[in-house]
Amino acid sequence: MCGIVCSFLPVENQSIIRTKVLEMARRIRHRGPDSSGIYGSFKAHLAHERLGITDFETGSQPLYSADKSVILIVNGEIYNYEQLRKEVGDYPYQSKSDSEVLIALYLKYGIDFLDKLNGMYAFAIYDSRNDSFFIARDHLGIIPLYHGYDSKGQYFLASELKSLEGFCDLINQFPPGHYIHSLQGMDPIQYYKPGWENFESVEEKGTTDINLIRQSLEKAVRQQMVLDVPFAVLLSGGLDSSIIASIAKQEINERNLLTKKQSQLHSYAIGLAGAPDLLAARKVADYIGTIHHEVQFTLEEGIDAIRDVIYYLETYDVTTVRASTPMYLLARVMKSMGIKAVLSGEGSDELFGGYLYFHKAPSARAFHEETVRKLKKLHLYDCLRANKSLAAWGIEGRVPFLDIDFVNTAMCINPELKLIDKDHMEKWILRKAFEGSLPDEILWRQKEQFSDGVGYSWISTLKQYTEQEINDHSFKNAATRFPIHTPLSKEEFFYRRIFEELFPSGAAVTTVPSVKSVACSTPEALAWDIAFQTMNDPSGRAIRQVHNEAFK
């Protein structure tokens, strides 16, 4: 994981802009603590903060074409770079980096190569031959990216909001699956247009091959286990992280047989003492044979970390803050133990309708259309959490469920097979695909959202704490203090207050979503149950008659 900052369309002189870009880059050095690099000219500045995952000797950025005319900076990984290098053919590579293939592709195809990429990325290419730039973000926004303009009309781009805060008067998240090519204008253009977004196409042509799910996910995990640094798996004990850990351990075992080595896989779990996730994660670790590490945090430690979490996550969304806090605390422990990359289970619930409110879906169409909506919003929630919670401590998170090929496989499954009924629990088809890989009590464990699974008293304490911190008068007048995205609960009010202390510009607040939700639903799904109309609680325990430990 790295951090990038760019400046284009300059009005001020080169030295002033360079000073600004260097400061912007300094603010995200936690993302790339290993080295820094910058390209500067009268027309453009590109800065890079590097976290070395592959090619330590020659992989520093910016990267240049052989004649130095094309300059590249990348945050992320291109998983199929070896295949792409073969496709490009003869090119004078100057590094072993997965990123450099983007220059080769650009020189051969122009900007028409994004559909060839399998990876997670946000990148910028500056072509000094015609003073143009090309920016793109991956298909679902796994890698964060923000852009904006200052009062002079100068354009800036950065991996995190904090880089642009105080410099830009207008800031937006760069939309996933889009690009900007300056020769075509400054409006983002969509390049990722999957056919499965249309329900009719999936209904008519959707596959029912359960084995395809397993094969595709195993391929994604193998592909994302190509690293030159110590890595581990996040293991909550839920279905998704357990499947990823199981596949990763199987791959390690197969590699050991081929190389005659005895490499081990480390797994990490966090929770309050006695948390459901800790107990389940231990069972999985014992079953698959990882070297397992349990981290227990206290309620006080969690509350004390909230301000830092909001700073690094750059959000006041209730669900995200709740879930990010234990993940942030866990990342610090992993960093202290030398871990630089982890595999995680984000994305499965969006692909297979795993959240408990999906029990209320009235039809296959409604179910499928909600999964599409959830995937389009992932960059605002789970992708943001997984990336920034880990990047705060210089760790790269990889999410095999969101591999572009696996996403296309999962979303082309006939939606009827994803529906939940008395004989099929949430994510039944995914569970069925991995029968035999995990203990039955884990394979068929009820969905727990991470913020619930780390210990039910975590959310209860946050509610109680913020209830005490925000008095009734302040909350009653929330619309006066926060006219944009007015907080819907005292807990959100509390997080919002911290957010605006850290990011006081009016531009920052609009980058964060604020919508009514039940158990992580989109607003559209609230129509599925009349009881949802009077509720606003992102916890899975809000789904009565479904969650085993539903709120009374």
N, C-alpha and C positions, 0 to 999 in steps of 0.2 A: 504494500500500500504506500502511496506517495501523496504529495501535495503539489498542485500546479497553480500558477498565477500568470495571467497574460494581460497585456495592455495593447490595444489597437486604436486606430483612428485618432492619433495624437494631435493635440493643439499646443500643449505646453512643450517646453524644450526637453531634450533628451535627459539631461541630468536630473530635472525635477521628477520626471516620470520614473526614471530608474530608482530614485530614492523611495518613491511611493511603492513601487513593485517590490522592492527589497523588504520594506516594512510589512507589506501584505504577506509575503512569503514567510517572514519571521513568525507571524502569528499562527502559522500552520506547520511549524517545524516538528511538532509532535507526530505528524503523519509520516514524516520522512527524516528521522534523526541521523541517518548514516552519512549523508553528504548533501551539498547544495550546489546548484549551477544556475547560470543566467545567460541569456543572449539579449543583447541590447543594440538598437540602432535608432536612427531618426524616425523610423516607421513602426517599429514593434519592439516589445519586450516580452520575453518568455522566461519564467523562473520555475525551478524545479527543486523540491525537497524530497530526497530519495530514501526509501526503505528498501535496502538490498535484499531481494528474494532470489534472483538468478543473476549470473554473470557479474560477480563482484568487481572484476578487474577492469572490464571495458564497458560496463553497462550504465555508467553515469550519464545523466542528461543535463542539458539538451543533447539530442542526437542530430547529426548532420548528414546530408547527402555527400557523396564523394567530392563534389565541387563546392560544398558549403553553402549552396544557394537555397536549399530547403532545410528548414529547422523544425524539429519535432519535440514535444514534451507529452508524456503520457502518465496518467494515474490508472493503474489497473494491470490486467494480465490478458494476453492473447493466447488462449490455450491451444489453438490449432496452428501456431506459427510455423512449426516444422513443415506441415503440409503446404502452407502458403509459400514458404521459401522455395519448395520444389516447383510449385505452380509458376512463380515469377521467373524462375530459371536463373540465368547468369546475372548476378548483381554483386557489386564489390562491397559486401558487408564488412563493417568495421568493428562489429561486436558480436557476441553470442546472445544478445538480449532478444527476448520475444518481441519487444516493442519496435525494433528497427525495421521489421518487415513492413510496417505501415508506410515508411518512406518508399520502400521498393514498390509497394502496391500503388502508391500515389503517383510515382513516376511512370508506371506502366499503364494504369487505368484512369488517371485523373482522380476525381472524387467518387467514381463508380465502383467502389470495392467494399462498402460497408456490409452488404449482404453476405460477403464471404467470411466475415469474422465470427469466431466463436470465442467469447470472452466477456470480461467485465472491464469497462474502460470509459475514460473521459480523456480526450486528447485534443491538442491544437497543433496544426501545421501552418507555418508561415513560409510562403513562397516569395523570396526576395526578387525573383526574376520579373514578376508582374505586380509586386506589392499586394498579394492576396492572402487571405487566411481561411482555413478550413477547420471547423470545430465539430466534434460529434460526441454523443453520449450513448452508452450501450442500450440494448433493447428495452430493459425494464428499469434502468436507473439504479443498478446495483452500486455503482460508483457515484458519489455526490458531485454536483456541479452547479455553480451559481454564476449569473452574469448580470451586469448592470451598467448604467451610464452615470457620469458625474455631471455637474452643472454646466460644464463646457462641452458636453456631448462626447467626451472620451469614453471608449468602451473598455470594460474590464471583465475578466473571467477568473474564477477561483474555485478551488475544491470545497471551500467552506465559506459560510456567510461572514464569519468574523474577519476575513481578509478584506471584504468590501465594506464592512460597517464603518461609517464615518468618512468614507471616500466617495461612495455612490449615493445619488439622490433617488435612484430607481434600481431596485434589486429584485430579481426573479430567479426561481429555480430553472435551470436549463432543462427543457422537457426531454424525458427519456425517448430513445428511438428516433431522435431528430438530429439534424445537422444545420450548420450555417456555413455557407460558402460566400464570402464577401462579394464575389463577382456576380452572385445571384441576388444580392440584397441582404438585409440584416434580420429578416424574419426566419425563425427556425422552420425547417422543412422536414416533414415526417418521412423516414425511410423504412421503418419497421411497420409493415402492414400485414400481419398474419391473417390468413383466411379464416382461422377458427373464431375470429371475433363475431362472425355471422353465425347465428344459431342454426339456420337452415343448412348451411354447408356441413356442420358437424353432425346434425341430426341425420342427414342423408348418407354421409360418407364416414361417419365416426367408426373407429375400430372397436372391437371387443376383445382384443388380444391382451390378456393380462400379462403374459410372459414378456411382451414388448416393454411394459413398464419397468420390469426388473432389469432387463438387458440394457435399456437406455440409461437408467440411473446408474447402473454399475459402470457403464462407459464414462459417464460424466464424472463420477468420483475418481476413477483411474486417471482421467485426463487432468484433473485438478490436483492430483498428488505428485505432480512433477515440480519439485522444489529443491533448492540447494541449501535450505536452512532447516533447523529443528521445527517440526510442526506437531499439532495435536488435534484432537476432536473435542468439541463442546458436547457434553453428554448430560442432558437434563433428565433422561429416563423416560421422556415422552417418545411417541412412535417415531417421529421424524429424525431427531438426533440419534436415536438408537439404530435406525436403519443405516444412516450415513456411517456411524461408527462401526457397524457390523461389516459393511462393504469395505471400509478402509482397512479393518483388521484382516479381512480375507486377502486383500491386495498385498498387505505387508507380508503375510504368510507365504504367498505365492512368490514374491520377490526374494524372500529369504531362501526358498528352495532353489531358485535359479542362481543366486549369487553366493550361496553357502554362508550367508550372514545370519546374525541373530538380532535384527532390528526389532524394536518394540514400539508399540503405539501407546501414547499417553492420552488419557481422557480426563476432562475436568468438569466438575459439577459444583454448583453453589446453591445455598439455601439457608434458611433459619434452622436452628436445631430441630431435628425431627421432621423436616419438610418432606412432603410427598416426593418431590423430585430427587432429593438426596437418597432416599430409600430405593426408589426405582432405578436410579442411575447405578447404584452399587450392584444391584442384581444383574443389570446388563453388562457391566464391566466384568463381573465374575464369570458370566456366561460366555462372553466373546474373548476374554483374556487380555484386557488392556491393563496397563499400569495406571491405576486410577487415583485421582487426587480430589478430595472433598474439601471445599472451603465453606465454612460457616460464617455468616455475618450476623450482627445484632441489629435490632431495630434502630438503635441509636446511631450506629455506623451508617445505616442506610439513609436516615434523615439528614445526618451531617454531610453526606455526599451529594445531596440534591442540587445544591448551587453549582458545584463543579459539573455535575451531569448535564444540567441545562446549558452551561457554557460550552461544553464539548459537543453536545447533541444539537444545540441550536434550535430547540423546540420547547413549547409549553404544552404540547399534546399530552393529555393525562395518561393514556395507555403507554405511550412511548417512554415517558419519564418513569412510570412504575416499573416497566420491564427493563429499562436501560440501567437503572441504578445497580441491581445485583450483577448485571453483565459487566458494567464498568469496574466494579470492585473485583470481580473475578479476573478481568484482563490484567489488572495490576499484579496479581499473584502470578499469572502465567508469564508476564514480562520478567518478573524477578527470577523465574526458573529457566529463562533462556528461550522461551517460545516466541517465534516471530510470525507464525501463520497458523490458522486453525480452519478446520472444516466445520460447518454449522448447518442446521436443518431448516433455515428460513425458506419460506415460499411454498411449502407443501400445502398448508391450509388454504391458500388462495387457489392453488391448482385443483385441489380435490374437494373443496368445500368442507374443510375440517372444523371450522368454528361452530360452536353448538347452536347458534341461531339458524344455521342451515337446516336444522331439523324442521324448521317452520316453512321451508321453501314449498310453494304450492304446486310447482310443476318443474319439469326438466328444463324448460325454457327459462323460467325465472332463476333456477339454480345456476344454469350456465351463464346467463347474462350477469349475475352477481359475481361469479368468479372472474369474468372479464373486467368488471368494474374494480374488483379488488386488486387484480394484477396491475391495472393502470395507476393505482394509487400506492403501490408498494414502495415507491421511492420516497413517499412522504412519511412512511411508518417503519415497517420492519427492515427494509433495506437501509434506511437512514440509521436505525438503531444498531443493526449488526455492524455496519461499517464504522460509524463514529465512536461507538462504545469501545471498540477494539483499537481503532486508530488513535484514540486519545493516549494510548500507551505504546504506540508504534508497532501494532500487530495487524497483520493482514487477515481479513476474514474471507473465506471462500464458501460459496453457497451452491452446491451441486444441483439442488432442486430447480434452480433458476438458470441452469445451463440452457442455452437457446434451443438445442436439439431436444432436450428433455421437456422443456416447456411446450414445444410443438407436439411432442408425443402425448403428453398428459392432457393437453387441451383438445386433442383430436379423438380422445376416448368418447364413446357415445355417452352423452350426459345422463341417460337413463341409468347407467351403471354407477353413477355417483350419488344418486338419490338415496336419502335415508328413510328407512321404514322399520317395522318391527323386527325384520330379519336381517337388516343391514345397517350397522352403526356408521357413524361418520368415517369417511376414508376407508370404507370396507374394501374397495378394489385395491388400494395400496397395501392394506394389511394382508389381503389374500395373496398378493404378488410376492410377499416376503415370508410366507409361512415356512417354518422350519429354521429361519435365520435368527429368531429371537425367542425367548420364553413366552408362552401363551399369555401370561399375565401382563407382559409388556406389550406384546403384539396387539392385544385386544383391550389395552388400557384406555379409559375414557380420556378424551381431549382435555388437557389442562393448558391454559394460557400461561406463558412463562411467569408473569407477575403473580399468578395464583399458585403455581406449582412450587415456587421458592418458599412458600409458607403462607397459609391463609391470613395469618395475623399481619402480614406486611401491608396488604391493601387496607385492612380494617384500621391499622394504626395510622396510615397516611390520611385516611378520612377523618379520624378523630383529631389528629394533629392539626390539619389544615382548618378544621371546624373551629378549633380554639384560636388559631392564628388570624383568621379573618372574621371580624365581627359582623353582625347582621346588618348594621347601617352601611358599612363599606360595600358589602355584597349587594344590598338593595340599590346602591348607586353605581353599580359596576358599569352600566352603559355610559355614564358620564365620564368616568375615568378611562374606560376602554371602549370608545365608540366603534372601533374596528374589531371585528371578531370578539364581541363581548363574551366574557367567560360564562359558561353555563352551570358551573358548580363552584363551591368555595375552593375545592382542590385545584381546579383549573385557574381560578383567580390567584391563588398562591403562587403557582408556577409562572403565570403570566407576569406577575409583579416582579419576580426574580429576572425573568427574561428581559423585561424592559429596562431593568437596572443595568444589565449586561449589554444589551443591544438597544440603546435609546432612540435610534433613528426611526422615523415613521416608515422607512422602506423595509426594515427588517421584519416587522410583525406580519406583513402580508405573505411572507414565504412559508408560514406555518398554517396548516389547516385547522379549522375549528368548526366541527359539525356534531350534531346529535348522533349518538350511537348506542347500540345495545350489543354487548359481547363482541365488539369490533365490527359491527355491521356498517355498511354504507347507509346513508340516509334513505336511499330508495328501498332498502330491505325492511325498513320499519313498518311498511305496509303489510307485511306478511302476518302479523299478529296484532290484534287490537290492543293487547296488553303493552306492546312496545310503544304505543303512542304517548303514554304518560311516564316513560322511563328514559333515563339517560345514564347508563352505567356500562363502561367498556369491559367489565369483568365477565368471564365466562360463567361465573356463579350467579349472574343475573338471570340466567335461563332456568326458570322454575320447571319442575317436572322433567328436566333433562339432566342437569348437572347433579351429581350425587351429593354435593355439599352446597347446594343452592342457598342463597341468602334467605333467611326466614322472613 
